[in-house]
Amino acid sequence: MHRVEVSLKSHLPDARGLGLVRDMHDLGITTITKVGVVDVYWLDADLPSDELDLICRGLLADPVTQHYHCESVFSVAGEVDTDYHTVEVTYNAGVTDPVEATIGKAIRDLGVSGVRAVKTAKRYLLQGRLDEKQLEVICNRLLVNPIIQHVVRPGEIGFPQNPQYRFRLNQIDILGQDRVSLLSVRQQFGFNEDEFKAIIAYFRQQGRNPFDVELETLAQTWSEHCVHKTFKAKISFGGKTINNLLKSTIVKATNELAKPWCLSVFEDNAGVIDFDGHWALCFKVETHNHPSAVEPYGGASTGIGGVVRDPLGTGLGARPILNTDVFCFAPPDFPYEKVPRGVLHPRRIFKGVRAGVADYGNRLGIPTLNGAILFDERYLANPLVFCGTLGLLPGKLAKRGQQKPGDLVVVVGGRTGRDGIHGVTFASEQLTEESSAVSYSSVQVGNAIVEKKVIDILLQARDRGLYRRITDCGGGGLSSAVGEMAAETGVSVYLDKVPLKYAGLSYSEIWVSESQERMVLAVPPECVAELMTLFASEDVDAAVIGEFNDDRRLRLLYQGNLVGDLSLEFLHEGRPQLQREAVWQPPRYTEPDFASSPDLTGALLSILGSWDVCSKEWVIRQYDHEVQGGSVLKPLVGKNNDGPGDAAIIRPLLDSEKGAIVANGINPKYGQIDPYWMAASAIDEVLRQIVAVGGNLGKVALLDNFCWGNTDRPDMLGALVRAAQACYDMATVYQAPFISGKDSLYNEFQIDDEIISIPHTLLISAISVIEDVNCAISMDFKQAGDLVYIVGSTQNELGGSEYLKLKGFVGNDVPKVNPRRAKELMDKLSTATEKGLVKACHDCSEGGIGVAVAEMAFAGGLGVKIQLKAVPLGEPIDREDFILFSESNSRFLVEVAAENQKAFEKVMKGTSSKSLVDLAVIGRVTEDEVLEIYGRDGSKVVAVSLADLKEAWQKPLRW
Amino acid sequence: MAVRTLILRAPGTNCDAETMFAFQQAGAAVSLVHVNQLIRHEEQLADYQIMVIPGGFTYGDDVAAGKVLANELRLKLGEDILRFIEDGKLILGICNGFQALVKAGFLPELSGGAQPQLTLATNDSGKFECRWVYLAVNQKSPCVFTRGIDRLYLPVAHGEGKVVALPGALADVNIALYYADEQGNTNVGYPANPNGSTGNIAGICDGSGRIFGLMPHPERHIRGTQHPQWTRQGAREYGDGLALFRNAVAWAKSL
């Protein structure tokens, strides 16, 4: 056994160490003056010193910047005095650091063959006075996540033996058991009463008890995560029965709209629309909430890994071309002492999630071009991590494939380990204090390069036509992937043929493991040899693990033994429909009762500096948004590349002028007043962003992602029903069909007797096609002297607004949407933009006119004078602050050159006097770098320099 | 006959498609070749005039950026690459490809196994960063890729791009590109120099000027709409990066 320590030469700045010092200071431990980070490698080998030296010099240490130190003993120095501490942290047994496999390969490249295994660790050298309790705080809150890591104990050996597995068929007695034992089996697998009754009846008919793997399969296939049973439930609501909420709202809108450019909707891993007649775009957004709550880095990185496999597993496979991420956390300044046991501090979750998404997404070479981050204390224990991926594939391959009997089941990509066992049922359960302790095996470990290799080789196999069908292996593992593929045929799977990371897995673990980076293919027998050769050429694992047949049974075999034999009809259609009650009672909040201040500058600066509105540049720059070379409108725009762009535009084909627009709309603050208007607002917002960058509503497709609390409670479910109804009402008028979606329910956390639910959260994501990317516009002011228009009318709608939040209120007047008026307005604005009459456009959202105009000004480096008396009001508003900060939907600020005034107004108003479009010039762009806003009586209500505005906006997240 | 360009792919390469587009726009015939194909002699390096190692995270950048690919180049393809260089052909390493060329000992000069003098280390910010930077070309550099170019505006996207050299070693390095400000001044700090690179070095070449490595991504600025200011200034027909590829193709035509 060898231990190698690699450290930075002392004269060089240690960026990792400096970052940790800052983090420790954030924890309130300011006595730490310096932190050194040492990379530790354990090699399971007995090497002559020249070989060990070769490994150190030729691989592990950089001769210019690093020192190395080898020893053949494994004492962990326990030097502890009050001013100098060392902590060594390594991964728990069973958690694989992907670096270890790479080092193994690289050592063989050096011609050294005697290394049996590699293990990595990090050694932290902390300088500064610390007591034991502070050291514990540093370990617990910063250096160690006990879910995956531990502090190395002196003398600990790094290479535990994997347990051996000896086959034993495990049958579970449900036919002869008493009620108490039955209850325990039912709870163990997470079935409800009706489901368990159906299962008992099925096996009684079969005349035998189930095998464990059969109950596992049923538990996963019937889980909320996989089958969305709440959305498919029979819900009684307001005296009516809704039979399948999904089909009667979201899917119904799509069916009624029947857009010919929708190529595949709600039937595959992602929705697909036509791009240019030859190519198609597919889009999917998913959540990875529960894993990110317990292990933010791993949870978020596997979230990205998972959603990237959705386009890859759609139709016959799409190339991922863009990522989009939306996060919801508790505020980063949440007091440490108020964080409940078993919950990570929001700052740590935020940093971990950001790092996980960046490390995985950047490695895959997929640009992250759009996103949002929102904050609310109720996300403390249930952070939301939405990851989305856009894919490009030939239109003729857009439809899901269909295997033929005799086709082989081939699993490709990552090997199967114990990762994420029971992740799906975990994702559908309420988190408790113990979740962090019991759910460790649910944490999946990602390896981006394995996934990148799979993408590269799969697309070659697709283009050679080597498989008939593909799906991703995500939640529920092979059980879900193969079980779903075989639904209309039948399949036999030989579980001992699945390539494993290590020995010791039972047949049941192999079947349900959620190991990452795996895809499942249906391969015609005549193509299998070519497919295997192709995968081997780029060192990607592929294995035939079974064959499809036509007897509609799912047969699982292990070493020649039949370990599972289920009717596929029962598996997919035998689940009794849920019956649920839903109610909706609008809440009533205190009406705001404060007076408007004559100077609103302070309020504007505070809103710009709020967590929700402030600049997210710190996050955005750590994502690669340029890779693949397609970016047309980047996330940061304007004179200094630091203004907040609305939607993102990419050019999927570098030699074409067509573009794809991606946007997200989300506003949980409105949901606490009325989820209906929250959903309507989110849809309006996403469409506003598309129109703001120069797109139009001609070809827009939507995705829904509902994150909710416990919908077993009627009021929660009532809120969900209202939100879904708004989706139908808006989509049909805006002519924007939904093409795919997802939900994550039961996002609540119990502390003692109190249950904290997340705010109702609906993310609407949109994809649109822009004919000519050269018509795109950005939100920054372009030229002094230009006119500033507001398009759309302002109502007294401050319920759930940033302004009322600042003043400590929620309010009741939530922003509403009139989709008919809004569509007319957006269509006309799109026409004006296409005609080249619009120089800058920004939609009004959080913080209303005030925030929008400030952002346009500092992004463009140009001042502006605004007259509030010119703002068209939909109803009387007698306060400057409410006009300035109302969050009414369907509004835009538009910069128009003075010479285009008539032409612009003609397009917007049309020749008919019946136009419903509200429109007014409310100001002019100026040369001086100052924002001035005048009230209705002509008094100055805001006067502030652009530098101060920008500083307020940039400061909070300048980490 | 069109100049034949080989774009080397390895596990984790991710800028291959846009690099191919850039060379095609410059008039080259391009092949994407996996490193395994060269190692197994299914493809011959000698059939090409330009070899490009594009950006990405080869082998996950595990241990250090580009390190594992660098060892493959040195130990498994070393002879082929040396012959390629002797034949007067061109090698370009962009971002991860630059890191690999340096760590394999092909830059700043062929090291021949001598102790390396220069490396690319973690950014001073400790972070991966994606941003646009101004670059000034060293007019005294022998670099054939940057001939006739004065300044460039290109994106960087990396976490380990800081040039660090052993004491005294920089004097012998052929610096081709500096980080600069908008006016071309090379005396700049963060963020104009995005990684803390010694001497604001953004790219270097060997003494012949035919082996060139740089951290910024010229292949991401080929079309006018890639420029972050195009909605303010109007889109130009071509981006700044194309000139580098045109220079390479023009040079290789004479081979």
Interface residues (C-beta under 8 A of the other chain):
Chain A: L12 P13 A15 R16 L18 G19 G58 L59 L60 D62 P63 V64 T65 P98 V99 T102 I103 K105 A106 D109 L110 G111 A358 N362 R363 L364 G365 N447 A448 I449 K452 K453 D456 S537 E538 D539 I620 R621 Q622 Y623 D624 H625 E626 V627 Q628 G629 S631 V632 L633 K634 L636 V637 G638 K639 N641 R651 L654 D655 V773 N774 A776 I777 S778 D780 K782 G860
Chain B: R9 P11 G12 T13 N14 C15 A17 E18 F21 H34 N36 Q37 G55 G56 F57 Y59 G60 D61 D62 V63 A64 K67 V68 N71 E72 L75 K76 K103 Q115 P116 Q117 L118 T119 A121 T122 N123 D124 S125 G126 K127 F128 E129 C130 R131 W132 P155 A157 V164 A165 L166 G196 H217 E219 R220 I222 R223 T225 Q226 P228 Q229 T231 R232 A235
